[in-house]
Amino acid sequence: MLDDIEKLLELPEIREVSTQSLRAEGRVPRLPQMPGVSVDKFFMSNAREIEAAEYAYAVGIAYEEKRRRDLIMRAKARAAARLAQAIAEYRIR
């Protein structure tokens, strides 16, 4: 009799019902994406486009700064090499 009561008190296994688990079981098929359709038009702003433009602008500025810094460092290295060569040739004492 105690076994019967324990069987009644046992809870059945509860299955997960999230869309990911149902999709993994194959119960909910994934619909194919429509070409040329984006969800951005359903929002009030084009945040991705703005963020991409800001990122491209920042990359452009960083590239220009690096290019200028490289030019300056190359000029400094050439000047140091000229000075070392002059010292080696005893033109400067």
PDB file of N, CA, C and O in Angstrom, chain B, residues numbered from 101:
ATOM      1  N   MET B 101       0.814  -1.184   0.000  1.00  0.00           N
ATOM      2  CA  MET B 101       0.000   0.000   0.000  1.00  0.00           C
ATOM      3  C   MET B 101       0.866   1.260   0.000  1.00  0.00           C
ATOM      4  O   MET B 101       0.516   2.255  -0.635  1.00  0.00           O
ATOM      5  N   LEU B 102       1.982   1.218   0.704  1.00  0.00           N
ATOM      6  CA  LEU B 102       2.896   2.356   0.738  1.00  0.00           C
ATOM      7  C   LEU B 102       3.493   2.620  -0.635  1.00  0.00           C
ATOM      8  O   LEU B 102       3.720   3.771  -1.008  1.00  0.00           O
ATOM      9  N   ASP B 103       3.750   1.551  -1.388  1.00  0.00           N
ATOM     10  CA  ASP B 103       4.270   1.709  -2.749  1.00  0.00           C
ATOM     11  C   ASP B 103       3.258   2.408  -3.645  1.00  0.00           C
ATOM     12  O   ASP B 103       3.633   3.235  -4.477  1.00  0.00           O
ATOM     13  N   ASP B 104       1.999   2.088  -3.486  1.00  0.00           N
ATOM     14  CA  ASP B 104       0.950   2.715  -4.297  1.00  0.00           C
ATOM     15  C   ASP B 104       0.865   4.205  -4.016  1.00  0.00           C
ATOM     16  O   ASP B 104       0.675   5.004  -4.933  1.00  0.00           O
ATOM     17  N   ILE B 105       1.005   4.580  -2.757  1.00  0.00           N
ATOM     18  CA  ILE B 105       0.955   5.999  -2.374  1.00  0.00           C
ATOM     19  C   ILE B 105       2.165   6.741  -2.942  1.00  0.00           C
ATOM     20  O   ILE B 105       2.048   7.866  -3.429  1.00  0.00           O
ATOM     21  N   GLU B 106       3.332   6.090  -2.869  1.00  0.00           N
ATOM     22  CA  GLU B 106       4.531   6.726  -3.422  1.00  0.00           C
ATOM     23  C   GLU B 106       4.410   6.915  -4.925  1.00  0.00           C
ATOM     24  O   GLU B 106       4.870   7.923  -5.461  1.00  0.00           O
ATOM     25  N   LYS B 107       3.791   5.951  -5.617  1.00  0.00           N
ATOM     26  CA  LYS B 107       3.582   6.085  -7.059  1.00  0.00           C
ATOM     27  C   LYS B 107       2.656   7.247  -7.363  1.00  0.00           C
ATOM     28  O   LYS B 107       2.857   7.969  -8.340  1.00  0.00           O
ATOM     29  N   LEU B 108       1.642   7.430  -6.528  1.00  0.00           N
ATOM     30  CA  LEU B 108       0.704   8.533  -6.741  1.00  0.00           C
ATOM     31  C   LEU B 108       1.360   9.891  -6.471  1.00  0.00           C
ATOM     32  O   LEU B 108       1.032  10.890  -7.112  1.00  0.00           O
ATOM     33  N   LEU B 109       2.284   9.909  -5.518  1.00  0.00           N
ATOM     34  CA  LEU B 109       2.932  11.166  -5.167  1.00  0.00           C
ATOM     35  C   LEU B 109       4.040  11.565  -6.136  1.00  0.00           C
ATOM     36  O   LEU B 109       4.454  12.724  -6.161  1.00  0.00           O
ATOM     37  N   GLU B 110       4.524  10.608  -6.936  1.00  0.00           N
ATOM     38  CA  GLU B 110       5.580  10.932  -7.894  1.00  0.00           C
ATOM     39  C   GLU B 110       5.036  11.855  -8.983  1.00  0.00           C
ATOM     40  O   GLU B 110       3.947  11.647  -9.517  1.00  0.00           O
ATOM     41  N   LEU B 111       5.806  12.852  -9.283  1.00  0.00           N
ATOM     42  CA  LEU B 111       5.417  13.782 -10.339  1.00  0.00           C
ATOM     43  C   LEU B 111       5.911  13.259 -11.685  1.00  0.00           C
ATOM     44  O   LEU B 111       7.009  12.708 -11.770  1.00  0.00           O
ATOM     45  N   PRO B 112       5.134  13.422 -12.700  1.00  0.00           N
ATOM     46  CA  PRO B 112       5.607  12.991 -14.020  1.00  0.00           C
ATOM     47  C   PRO B 112       6.736  13.914 -14.493  1.00  0.00           C
ATOM     48  O   PRO B 112       6.847  15.060 -14.058  1.00  0.00           O
ATOM     49  N   GLU B 113       7.544  13.398 -15.370  1.00  0.00           N
ATOM     50  CA  GLU B 113       8.663  14.182 -15.889  1.00  0.00           C
ATOM     51  C   GLU B 113       8.109  15.314 -16.760  1.00  0.00           C
ATOM     52  O   GLU B 113       7.307  15.086 -17.666  1.00  0.00           O
ATOM     53  N   ILE B 114       8.551  16.517 -16.468  1.00  0.00           N
ATOM     54  CA  ILE B 114       8.089  17.679 -17.211  1.00  0.00           C
ATOM     55  C   ILE B 114       9.093  17.956 -18.326  1.00  0.00           C
ATOM     56  O   ILE B 114      10.285  18.138 -18.079  1.00  0.00           O
ATOM     57  N   ARG B 115       8.598  17.984 -19.530  1.00  0.00           N
ATOM     58  CA  ARG B 115       9.470  18.229 -20.673  1.00  0.00           C
ATOM     59  C   ARG B 115       9.628  19.726 -20.904  1.00  0.00           C
ATOM     60  O   ARG B 115       8.733  20.521 -20.617  1.00  0.00           O
ATOM     61  N   GLU B 116      10.763  20.073 -21.417  1.00  0.00           N
ATOM     62  CA  GLU B 116      11.016  21.479 -21.728  1.00  0.00           C
ATOM     63  C   GLU B 116      10.250  21.839 -22.994  1.00  0.00           C
ATOM     64  O   GLU B 116      10.226  21.070 -23.955  1.00  0.00           O
ATOM     65  N   VAL B 117       9.627  23.010 -22.989  1.00  0.00           N
ATOM     66  CA  VAL B 117       8.816  23.395 -24.135  1.00  0.00           C
ATOM     67  C   VAL B 117       9.290  24.701 -24.774  1.00  0.00           C
ATOM     68  O   VAL B 117       8.495  25.417 -25.382  1.00  0.00           O
ATOM     69  N   SER B 118      10.574  25.011 -24.642  1.00  0.00           N
ATOM     70  CA  SER B 118      11.066  26.210 -25.301  1.00  0.00           C
ATOM     71  C   SER B 118      11.157  25.955 -26.800  1.00  0.00           C
ATOM     72  O   SER B 118      11.185  24.803 -27.234  1.00  0.00           O
ATOM     73  N   THR B 119      11.202  26.999 -27.574  1.00  0.00           N
ATOM     74  CA  THR B 119      11.256  26.828 -29.026  1.00  0.00           C
ATOM     75  C   THR B 119      12.535  26.137 -29.464  1.00  0.00           C
ATOM     76  O   THR B 119      12.536  25.400 -30.450  1.00  0.00           O
ATOM     77  N   GLN B 120      13.638  26.370 -28.733  1.00  0.00           N
ATOM     78  CA  GLN B 120      14.890  25.719 -29.095  1.00  0.00           C
ATOM     79  C   GLN B 120      14.791  24.207 -28.902  1.00  0.00           C
ATOM     80  O   GLN B 120      15.238  23.440 -29.755  1.00  0.00           O
ATOM     81  N   SER B 121      14.203  23.778 -27.778  1.00  0.00           N
ATOM     82  CA  SER B 121      14.099  22.340 -27.529  1.00  0.00           C
ATOM     83  C   SER B 121      13.116  21.692 -28.501  1.00  0.00           C
ATOM     84  O   SER B 121      13.357  20.584 -28.981  1.00  0.00           O
ATOM     85  N   LEU B 122      12.016  22.374 -28.792  1.00  0.00           N
ATOM     86  CA  LEU B 122      11.059  21.822 -29.752  1.00  0.00           C
ATOM     87  C   LEU B 122      11.672  21.740 -31.147  1.00  0.00           C
ATOM     88  O   LEU B 122      11.429  20.787 -31.886  1.00  0.00           O
ATOM     89  N   ARG B 123      12.465  22.742 -31.497  1.00  0.00           N
ATOM     90  CA  ARG B 123      13.126  22.732 -32.799  1.00  0.00           C
ATOM     91  C   ARG B 123      14.171  21.627 -32.854  1.00  0.00           C
ATOM     92  O   ARG B 123      14.363  21.001 -33.897  1.00  0.00           O
ATOM     93  N   ALA B 124      14.851  21.383 -31.729  1.00  0.00           N
ATOM     94  CA  ALA B 124      15.848  20.317 -31.683  1.00  0.00           C
ATOM     95  C   ALA B 124      15.193  18.946 -31.837  1.00  0.00           C
ATOM     96  O   ALA B 124      15.786  18.036 -32.417  1.00  0.00           O
ATOM     97  N   GLU B 125      13.986  18.796 -31.326  1.00  0.00           N
ATOM     98  CA  GLU B 125      13.259  17.535 -31.472  1.00  0.00           C
ATOM     99  C   GLU B 125      12.698  17.372 -32.877  1.00  0.00           C
ATOM    100  O   GLU B 125      12.306  16.274 -33.271  1.00  0.00           O
ATOM    101  N   GLY B 126      12.660  18.458 -33.625  1.00  0.00           N
ATOM    102  CA  GLY B 126      12.114  18.392 -34.974  1.00  0.00           C
ATOM    103  C   GLY B 126      10.621  18.638 -35.030  1.00  0.00           C
ATOM    104  O   GLY B 126       9.988  18.372 -36.052  1.00  0.00           O
ATOM    105  N   ARG B 127      10.060  19.131 -33.968  1.00  0.00           N
ATOM    106  CA  ARG B 127       8.615  19.377 -33.942  1.00  0.00           C
ATOM    107  C   ARG B 127       8.256  20.719 -34.556  1.00  0.00           C
ATOM    108  O   ARG B 127       7.174  20.870 -35.123  1.00  0.00           O
ATOM    109  N   VAL B 128       9.159  21.704 -34.452  1.00  0.00           N
ATOM    110  CA  VAL B 128       8.900  23.030 -35.014  1.00  0.00           C
ATOM    111  C   VAL B 128       9.920  23.266 -36.120  1.00  0.00           C
ATOM    112  O   VAL B 128      11.098  23.469 -35.827  1.00  0.00           O
ATOM    113  N   PRO B 129       9.506  23.244 -37.367  1.00  0.00           N
ATOM    114  CA  PRO B 129      10.479  23.459 -38.438  1.00  0.00           C
ATOM    115  C   PRO B 129      10.869  24.926 -38.522  1.00  0.00           C
ATOM    116  O   PRO B 129      10.071  25.817 -38.229  1.00  0.00           O
ATOM    117  N   ARG B 130      12.082  25.151 -38.918  1.00  0.00           N
ATOM    118  CA  ARG B 130      12.561  26.530 -39.090  1.00  0.00           C
ATOM    119  C   ARG B 130      12.178  26.980 -40.502  1.00  0.00           C
ATOM    120  O   ARG B 130      12.433  26.284 -41.485  1.00  0.00           O
ATOM    121  N   LEU B 131      11.574  28.135 -40.575  1.00  0.00           N
ATOM    122  CA  LEU B 131      11.171  28.658 -41.871  1.00  0.00           C
ATOM    123  C   LEU B 131      12.380  29.258 -42.581  1.00  0.00           C
ATOM    124  O   LEU B 131      13.251  29.836 -41.931  1.00  0.00           O
ATOM    125  N   PRO B 132      12.442  29.131 -43.884  1.00  0.00           N
ATOM    126  CA  PRO B 132      13.572  29.726 -44.602  1.00  0.00           C
ATOM    127  C   PRO B 132      13.462  31.243 -44.614  1.00  0.00           C
ATOM    128  O   PRO B 132      12.362  31.796 -44.597  1.00  0.00           O
ATOM    129  N   GLN B 133      14.603  31.905 -44.643  1.00  0.00           N
ATOM    130  CA  GLN B 133      14.594  33.361 -44.683  1.00  0.00           C
ATOM    131  C   GLN B 133      14.229  33.836 -46.080  1.00  0.00           C
ATOM    132  O   GLN B 133      14.577  33.213 -47.083  1.00  0.00           O
ATOM    133  N   MET B 134      13.532  34.938 -46.116  1.00  0.00           N
ATOM    134  CA  MET B 134      13.171  35.512 -47.409  1.00  0.00           C
ATOM    135  C   MET B 134      14.314  36.402 -47.865  1.00  0.00           C
ATOM    136  O   MET B 134      14.808  37.215 -47.084  1.00  0.00           O
ATOM    137  N   PRO B 135      14.741  36.266 -49.103  1.00  0.00           N
ATOM    138  CA  PRO B 135      15.849  37.097 -49.574  1.00  0.00           C
ATOM    139  C   PRO B 135      15.438  38.560 -49.667  1.00  0.00           C
ATOM    140  O   PRO B 135      14.339  38.885 -50.117  1.00  0.00           O
ATOM    141  N   GLY B 136      16.328  39.421 -49.240  1.00  0.00           N
ATOM    142  CA  GLY B 136      16.087  40.860 -49.339  1.00  0.00           C
ATOM    143  C   GLY B 136      15.171  41.427 -48.286  1.00  0.00           C
ATOM    144  O   GLY B 136      14.778  42.589 -48.386  1.00  0.00           O
ATOM    145  N   VAL B 137      14.814  40.649 -47.274  1.00  0.00           N
ATOM    146  CA  VAL B 137      13.906  41.130 -46.235  1.00  0.00           C
ATOM    147  C   VAL B 137      14.697  41.254 -44.937  1.00  0.00           C
ATOM    148  O   VAL B 137      15.435  40.342 -44.564  1.00  0.00           O
ATOM    149  N   SER B 138      14.541  42.385 -44.254  1.00  0.00           N
ATOM    150  CA  SER B 138      15.237  42.618 -42.996  1.00  0.00           C
ATOM    151  C   SER B 138      14.230  43.044 -41.941  1.00  0.00           C
ATOM    152  O   SER B 138      13.206  43.648 -42.259  1.00  0.00           O
ATOM    153  N   VAL B 139      14.523  42.728 -40.685  1.00  0.00           N
ATOM    154  CA  VAL B 139      13.622  43.123 -39.605  1.00  0.00           C
ATOM    155  C   VAL B 139      13.843  44.577 -39.196  1.00  0.00           C
ATOM    156  O   VAL B 139      13.065  45.119 -38.412  1.00  0.00           O
ATOM    157  N   ASP B 140      14.887  45.211 -39.714  1.00  0.00           N
ATOM    158  CA  ASP B 140      15.172  46.591 -39.330  1.00  0.00           C
ATOM    159  C   ASP B 140      14.061  47.553 -39.721  1.00  0.00           C
ATOM    160  O   ASP B 140      13.877  48.576 -39.062  1.00  0.00           O
ATOM    161  N   LYS B 141      13.317  47.246 -40.777  1.00  0.00           N
ATOM    162  CA  LYS B 141      12.264  48.170 -41.207  1.00  0.00           C
ATOM    163  C   LYS B 141      11.093  48.208 -40.232  1.00  0.00           C
ATOM    164  O   LYS B 141      10.265  49.117 -40.295  1.00  0.00           O
ATOM    165  N   PHE B 142      11.016  47.234 -39.335  1.00  0.00           N
ATOM    166  CA  PHE B 142       9.945  47.218 -38.356  1.00  0.00           C
ATOM    167  C   PHE B 142      10.262  48.067 -37.126  1.00  0.00           C
ATOM    168  O   PHE B 142       9.386  48.296 -36.293  1.00  0.00           O
ATOM    169  N   PHE B 143      11.493  48.530 -37.007  1.00  0.00           N
ATOM    170  CA  PHE B 143      11.891  49.381 -35.892  1.00  0.00           C
ATOM    171  C   PHE B 143      11.910  50.834 -36.344  1.00  0.00           C
ATOM    172  O   PHE B 143      11.908  51.114 -37.542  1.00  0.00           O
ATOM    173  N   MET B 144      11.930  51.741 -35.404  1.00  0.00           N
ATOM    174  CA  MET B 144      11.851  53.155 -35.737  1.00  0.00           C
ATOM    175  C   MET B 144      13.182  53.753 -36.174  1.00  0.00           C
ATOM    176  O   MET B 144      13.214  54.878 -36.671  1.00  0.00           O
ATOM    177  N   SER B 145      14.267  53.032 -36.002  1.00  0.00           N
ATOM    178  CA  SER B 145      15.571  53.583 -36.395  1.00  0.00           C
ATOM    179  C   SER B 145      16.363  52.524 -37.139  1.00  0.00           C
ATOM    180  O   SER B 145      16.051  51.334 -37.091  1.00  0.00           O
ATOM    181  N   ASN B 146      17.376  52.980 -37.815  1.00  0.00           N
ATOM    182  CA  ASN B 146      18.287  52.074 -38.503  1.00  0.00           C
ATOM    183  C   ASN B 146      19.586  52.039 -37.709  1.00  0.00           C
ATOM    184  O   ASN B 146      20.625  52.502 -38.179  1.00  0.00           O
ATOM    185  N   ALA B 147      19.520  51.495 -36.519  1.00  0.00           N
ATOM    186  CA  ALA B 147      20.641  51.524 -35.575  1.00  0.00           C
ATOM    187  C   ALA B 147      21.848  50.769 -36.107  1.00  0.00           C
ATOM    188  O   ALA B 147      22.983  51.197 -35.897  1.00  0.00           O
ATOM    189  N   ARG B 148      21.626  49.665 -36.787  1.00  0.00           N
ATOM    190  CA  ARG B 148      22.756  48.904 -37.318  1.00  0.00           C
ATOM    191  C   ARG B 148      23.502  49.707 -38.372  1.00  0.00           C
ATOM    192  O   ARG B 148      24.733  49.720 -38.404  1.00  0.00           O
ATOM    193  N   GLU B 149      22.765  50.360 -39.212  1.00  0.00           N
ATOM    194  CA  GLU B 149      23.383  51.165 -40.261  1.00  0.00           C
ATOM    195  C   GLU B 149      24.171  52.328 -39.663  1.00  0.00           C
ATOM    196  O   GLU B 149      25.279  52.629 -40.108  1.00  0.00           O
ATOM    197  N   ILE B 150      23.600  52.974 -38.659  1.00  0.00           N
ATOM    198  CA  ILE B 150      24.281  54.092 -37.995  1.00  0.00           C
ATOM    199  C   ILE B 150      25.538  53.594 -37.293  1.00  0.00           C
ATOM    200  O   ILE B 150      26.593  54.223 -37.379  1.00  0.00           O
ATOM    201  N   GLU B 151      25.426  52.465 -36.597  1.00  0.00           N
ATOM    202  CA  GLU B 151      26.585  51.910 -35.894  1.00  0.00           C
ATOM    203  C   GLU B 151      27.683  51.516 -36.873  1.00  0.00           C
ATOM    204  O   GLU B 151      28.862  51.738 -36.598  1.00  0.00           O
ATOM    205  N   ALA B 152      27.314  50.934 -38.013  1.00  0.00           N
ATOM    206  CA  ALA B 152      28.305  50.551 -39.020  1.00  0.00           C
ATOM    207  C   ALA B 152      29.004  51.785 -39.586  1.00  0.00           C
ATOM    208  O   ALA B 152      30.213  51.756 -39.820  1.00  0.00           O
ATOM    209  N   ALA B 153      28.259  52.868 -39.809  1.00  0.00           N
ATOM    210  CA  ALA B 153      28.846  54.096 -40.323  1.00  0.00           C
ATOM    211  C   ALA B 153      29.802  54.710 -39.294  1.00  0.00           C
ATOM    212  O   ALA B 153      30.884  55.176 -39.652  1.00  0.00           O
ATOM    213  N   GLU B 154      29.404  54.710 -38.024  1.00  0.00           N
ATOM    214  CA  GLU B 154      30.274  55.242 -36.973  1.00  0.00           C
ATOM    215  C   GLU B 154      31.553  54.418 -36.851  1.00  0.00           C
ATOM    216  O   GLU B 154      32.637  54.973 -36.674  1.00  0.00           O
ATOM    217  N   TYR B 155      31.427  53.106 -36.945  1.00  0.00           N
ATOM    218  CA  TYR B 155      32.593  52.229 -36.854  1.00  0.00           C
ATOM    219  C   TYR B 155      33.535  52.466 -38.040  1.00  0.00           C
ATOM    220  O   TYR B 155      34.752  52.531 -37.862  1.00  0.00           O
ATOM    221  N   ALA B 156      32.979  52.595 -39.236  1.00  0.00           N
ATOM    222  CA  ALA B 156      33.805  52.844 -40.419  1.00  0.00           C
ATOM    223  C   ALA B 156      34.528  54.182 -40.296  1.00  0.00           C
ATOM    224  O   ALA B 156      35.691  54.296 -40.684  1.00  0.00           O
ATOM    225  N   TYR B 157      33.855  55.186 -39.763  1.00  0.00           N
ATOM    226  CA  TYR B 157      34.483  56.494 -39.573  1.00  0.00           C
ATOM    227  C   TYR B 157      35.630  56.393 -38.564  1.00  0.00           C
ATOM    228  O   TYR B 157      36.703  56.955 -38.784  1.00  0.00           O
ATOM    229  N   ALA B 158      35.404  55.681 -37.462  1.00  0.00           N
ATOM    230  CA  ALA B 158      36.446  55.521 -36.437  1.00  0.00           C
ATOM    231  C   ALA B 158      37.638  54.746 -36.984  1.00  0.00           C
ATOM    232  O   ALA B 158      38.783  55.078 -36.680  1.00  0.00           O
ATOM    233  N   VAL B 159      37.381  53.719 -37.787  1.00  0.00           N
ATOM    234  CA  VAL B 159      38.477  52.954 -38.390  1.00  0.00           C
ATOM    235  C   VAL B 159      39.264  53.845 -39.339  1.00  0.00           C
ATOM    236  O   VAL B 159      40.492  53.766 -39.381  1.00  0.00           O
ATOM    237  N   GLY B 160      38.586  54.684 -40.095  1.00  0.00           N
ATOM    238  CA  GLY B 160      39.260  55.608 -41.004  1.00  0.00           C
ATOM    239  C   GLY B 160      40.167  56.578 -40.263  1.00  0.00           C
ATOM    240  O   GLY B 160      41.293  56.830 -40.692  1.00  0.00           O
ATOM    241  N   ILE B 161      39.681  57.122 -39.152  1.00  0.00           N
ATOM    242  CA  ILE B 161      40.490  58.044 -38.352  1.00  0.00           C
ATOM    243  C   ILE B 161      41.700  57.315 -37.771  1.00  0.00           C
ATOM    244  O   ILE B 161      42.813  57.840 -37.798  1.00  0.00           O
ATOM    245  N   ALA B 162      41.488  56.111 -37.247  1.00  0.00           N
ATOM    246  CA  ALA B 162      42.594  55.340 -36.671  1.00  0.00           C
ATOM    247  C   ALA B 162      43.639  55.014 -37.740  1.00  0.00           C
ATOM    248  O   ALA B 162      44.839  55.061 -37.468  1.00  0.00           O
ATOM    249  N   TYR B 163      43.191  54.687 -38.945  1.00  0.00           N
ATOM    250  CA  TYR B 163      44.127  54.381 -40.024  1.00  0.00           C
ATOM    251  C   TYR B 163      44.947  55.616 -40.387  1.00  0.00           C
ATOM    252  O   TYR B 163      46.156  55.517 -40.597  1.00  0.00           O
ATOM    253  N   GLU B 164      44.301  56.770 -40.460  1.00  0.00           N
ATOM    254  CA  GLU B 164      45.019  58.010 -40.793  1.00  0.00           C
ATOM    255  C   GLU B 164      46.032  58.357 -39.708  1.00  0.00           C
ATOM    256  O   GLU B 164      47.155  58.755 -40.018  1.00  0.00           O
ATOM    257  N   GLU B 165      45.649  58.209 -38.435  1.00  0.00           N
ATOM    258  CA  GLU B 165      46.588  58.471 -37.341  1.00  0.00           C
ATOM    259  C   GLU B 165      47.790  57.537 -37.408  1.00  0.00           C
ATOM    260  O   GLU B 165      48.926  57.968 -37.213  1.00  0.00           O
ATOM    261  N   LYS B 166      47.541  56.253 -37.684  1.00  0.00           N
ATOM    262  CA  LYS B 166      48.628  55.282 -37.773  1.00  0.00           C
ATOM    263  C   LYS B 166      49.552  55.607 -38.943  1.00  0.00           C
ATOM    264  O   LYS B 166      50.773  55.509 -38.824  1.00  0.00           O
ATOM    265  N   ARG B 167      48.972  55.989 -40.058  1.00  0.00           N
ATOM    266  CA  ARG B 167      49.778  56.323 -41.234  1.00  0.00           C
ATOM    267  C   ARG B 167      50.680  57.517 -40.942  1.00  0.00           C
ATOM    268  O   ARG B 167      51.862  57.499 -41.287  1.00  0.00           O
ATOM    269  N   ARG B 168      50.135  58.548 -40.312  1.00  0.00           N
ATOM    270  CA  ARG B 168      50.943  59.734 -39.978  1.00  0.00           C
ATOM    271  C   ARG B 168      52.026  59.388 -38.954  1.00  0.00           C
ATOM    272  O   ARG B 168      53.163  59.842 -39.076  1.00  0.00           O
ATOM    273  N   ARG B 169      51.674  58.585 -37.944  1.00  0.00           N
ATOM    274  CA  ARG B 169      52.650  58.185 -36.934  1.00  0.00           C
ATOM    275  C   ARG B 169      53.785  57.376 -37.578  1.00  0.00           C
ATOM    276  O   ARG B 169      54.953  57.550 -37.229  1.00  0.00           O
ATOM    277  N   ASP B 170      53.434  56.496 -38.516  1.00  0.00           N
ATOM    278  CA  ASP B 170      54.447  55.708 -39.207  1.00  0.00           C
ATOM    279  C   ASP B 170      55.383  56.598 -40.018  1.00  0.00           C
ATOM    280  O   ASP B 170      56.590  56.361 -40.051  1.00  0.00           O
ATOM    281  N   LEU B 171      54.832  57.620 -40.672  1.00  0.00           N
ATOM    282  CA  LEU B 171      55.670  58.556 -41.438  1.00  0.00           C
ATOM    283  C   LEU B 171      56.659  59.279 -40.519  1.00  0.00           C
ATOM    284  O   LEU B 171      57.839  59.405 -40.846  1.00  0.00           O
ATOM    285  N   ILE B 172      56.174  59.748 -39.378  1.00  0.00           N
ATOM    286  CA  ILE B 172      57.033  60.461 -38.425  1.00  0.00           C
ATOM    287  C   ILE B 172      58.108  59.543 -37.880  1.00  0.00           C
ATOM    288  O   ILE B 172      59.274  59.929 -37.800  1.00  0.00           O
ATOM    289  N   MET B 173      57.724  58.323 -37.501  1.00  0.00           N
ATOM    290  CA  MET B 173      58.705  57.393 -36.944  1.00  0.00           C
ATOM    291  C   MET B 173      59.736  56.982 -37.997  1.00  0.00           C
ATOM    292  O   MET B 173      60.907  56.793 -37.668  1.00  0.00           O
ATOM    293  N   ARG B 174      59.322  56.844 -39.246  1.00  0.00           N
ATOM    294  CA  ARG B 174      60.258  56.515 -40.315  1.00  0.00           C
ATOM    295  C   ARG B 174      61.251  57.655 -40.510  1.00  0.00           C
ATOM    296  O   ARG B 174      62.441  57.409 -40.707  1.00  0.00           O
ATOM    297  N   ALA B 175      60.777  58.903 -40.459  1.00  0.00           N
ATOM    298  CA  ALA B 175      61.662  60.065 -40.595  1.00  0.00           C
ATOM    299  C   ALA B 175      62.648  60.134 -39.432  1.00  0.00           C
ATOM    300  O   ALA B 175      63.826  60.432 -39.630  1.00  0.00           O
ATOM    301  N   LYS B 176      62.171  59.859 -38.222  1.00  0.00           N
ATOM    302  CA  LYS B 176      63.064  59.861 -37.058  1.00  0.00           C
ATOM    303  C   LYS B 176      64.125  58.766 -37.172  1.00  0.00           C
ATOM    304  O   LYS B 176      65.287  58.978 -36.824  1.00  0.00           O
ATOM    305  N   ALA B 177      63.717  57.599 -37.661  1.00  0.00           N
ATOM    306  CA  ALA B 177      64.669  56.498 -37.821  1.00  0.00           C
ATOM    307  C   ALA B 177      65.720  56.847 -38.870  1.00  0.00           C
ATOM    308  O   ALA B 177      66.898  56.541 -38.686  1.00  0.00           O
ATOM    309  N   ARG B 178      65.309  57.483 -39.967  1.00  0.00           N
ATOM    310  CA  ARG B 178      66.279  57.895 -40.990  1.00  0.00           C
ATOM    311  C   ARG B 178      67.248  58.927 -40.433  1.00  0.00           C
ATOM    312  O   ARG B 178      68.444  58.871 -40.718  1.00  0.00           O
ATOM    313  N   ALA B 179      66.741  59.873 -39.638  1.00  0.00           N
ATOM    314  CA  ALA B 179      67.609  60.894 -39.051  1.00  0.00           C
ATOM    315  C   ALA B 179      68.604  60.250 -38.080  1.00  0.00           C
ATOM    316  O   ALA B 179      69.777  60.623 -38.060  1.00  0.00           O
ATOM    317  N   ALA B 180      68.150  59.300 -37.288  1.00  0.00           N
ATOM    318  CA  ALA B 180      69.053  58.618 -36.355  1.00  0.00           C
ATOM    319  C   ALA B 180      70.101  57.812 -37.118  1.00  0.00           C
ATOM    320  O   ALA B 180      71.258  57.749 -36.703  1.00  0.00           O
ATOM    321  N   ALA B 181      69.702  57.195 -38.233  1.00  0.00           N
ATOM    322  CA  ALA B 181      70.652  56.432 -39.040  1.00  0.00           C
ATOM    323  C   ALA B 181      71.691  57.355 -39.678  1.00  0.00           C
ATOM    324  O   ALA B 181      72.872  57.014 -39.738  1.00  0.00           O
ATOM    325  N   ARG B 182      71.254  58.525 -40.154  1.00  0.00           N
ATOM    326  CA  ARG B 182      72.206  59.498 -40.726  1.00  0.00           C
ATOM    327  C   ARG B 182      73.193  59.968 -39.668  1.00  0.00           C
ATOM    328  O   ARG B 182      74.388  60.089 -39.941  1.00  0.00           O
ATOM    329  N   LEU B 183      72.702  60.233 -38.468  1.00  0.00           N
ATOM    330  CA  LEU B 183      73.580  60.677 -37.390  1.00  0.00           C
ATOM    331  C   LEU B 183      74.580  59.590 -37.020  1.00  0.00           C
ATOM    332  O   LEU B 183      75.761  59.873 -36.821  1.00  0.00           O
ATOM    333  N   ALA B 184      74.115  58.355 -36.926  1.00  0.00           N
ATOM    334  CA  ALA B 184      75.013  57.247 -36.593  1.00  0.00           C
ATOM    335  C   ALA B 184      76.052  57.047 -37.690  1.00  0.00           C
ATOM    336  O   ALA B 184      77.213  56.758 -37.401  1.00  0.00           O
ATOM    337  N   GLN B 185      75.644  57.199 -38.944  1.00  0.00           N
ATOM    338  CA  GLN B 185      76.594  57.069 -40.056  1.00  0.00           C
ATOM    339  C   GLN B 185      77.630  58.184 -40.027  1.00  0.00           C
ATOM    340  O   GLN B 185      78.808  57.950 -40.296  1.00  0.00           O
ATOM    341  N   ALA B 186      77.193  59.390 -39.703  1.00  0.00           N
ATOM    342  CA  ALA B 186      78.128  60.515 -39.638  1.00  0.00           C
ATOM    343  C   ALA B 186      79.130  60.311 -38.507  1.00  0.00           C
ATOM    344  O   ALA B 186      80.313  60.614 -38.660  1.00  0.00           O
ATOM    345  N   ILE B 187      78.661  59.803 -37.382  1.00  0.00           N
ATOM    346  CA  ILE B 187      79.566  59.534 -36.256  1.00  0.00           C
ATOM    347  C   ILE B 187      80.538  58.425 -36.632  1.00  0.00           C
ATOM    348  O   ILE B 187      81.717  58.494 -36.283  1.00  0.00           O
ATOM    349  N   ALA B 188      80.061  57.405 -37.337  1.00  0.00           N
ATOM    350  CA  ALA B 188      80.919  56.287 -37.733  1.00  0.00           C
ATOM    351  C   ALA B 188      81.986  56.735 -38.728  1.00  0.00           C
ATOM    352  O   ALA B 188      83.092  56.195 -38.733  1.00  0.00           O
ATOM    353  N   GLU B 189      81.667  57.709 -39.562  1.00  0.00           N
ATOM    354  CA  GLU B 189      82.617  58.186 -40.567  1.00  0.00           C
ATOM    355  C   GLU B 189      83.489  59.322 -40.021  1.00  0.00           C
ATOM    356  O   GLU B 189      84.251  59.925 -40.776  1.00  0.00           O
ATOM    357  N   TYR B 190      83.391  59.612 -38.763  1.00  0.00           N
ATOM    358  CA  TYR B 190      84.134  60.672 -38.070  1.00  0.00           C
ATOM    359  C   TYR B 190      83.865  62.056 -38.674  1.00  0.00           C
ATOM    360  O   TYR B 190      84.730  62.930 -38.616  1.00  0.00           O
ATOM    361  N   ARG B 191      82.686  62.262 -39.247  1.00  0.00           N
ATOM    362  CA  ARG B 191      82.327  63.595 -39.725  1.00  0.00           C
ATOM    363  C   ARG B 191      81.845  64.436 -38.546  1.00  0.00           C
ATOM    364  O   ARG B 191      81.949  65.662 -38.554  1.00  0.00           O
ATOM    365  N   ILE B 192      81.321  63.758 -37.544  1.00  0.00           N
ATOM    366  CA  ILE B 192      80.858  64.440 -36.317  1.00  0.00           C
ATOM    367  C   ILE B 192      81.626  63.827 -35.150  1.00  0.00           C
ATOM    368  O   ILE B 192      81.702  62.608 -34.996  1.00  0.00           O
ATOM    369  N   ARG B 193      82.188  64.712 -34.338  1.00  0.00           N
ATOM    370  CA  ARG B 193      82.953  64.183 -33.190  1.00  0.00           C
ATOM    371  C   ARG B 193      82.333  64.620 -31.913  1.00  0.00           C
ATOM    372  O   ARG B 193      82.827  64.279 -30.838  1.00  0.00           O
TER     373      ARG B 193
END
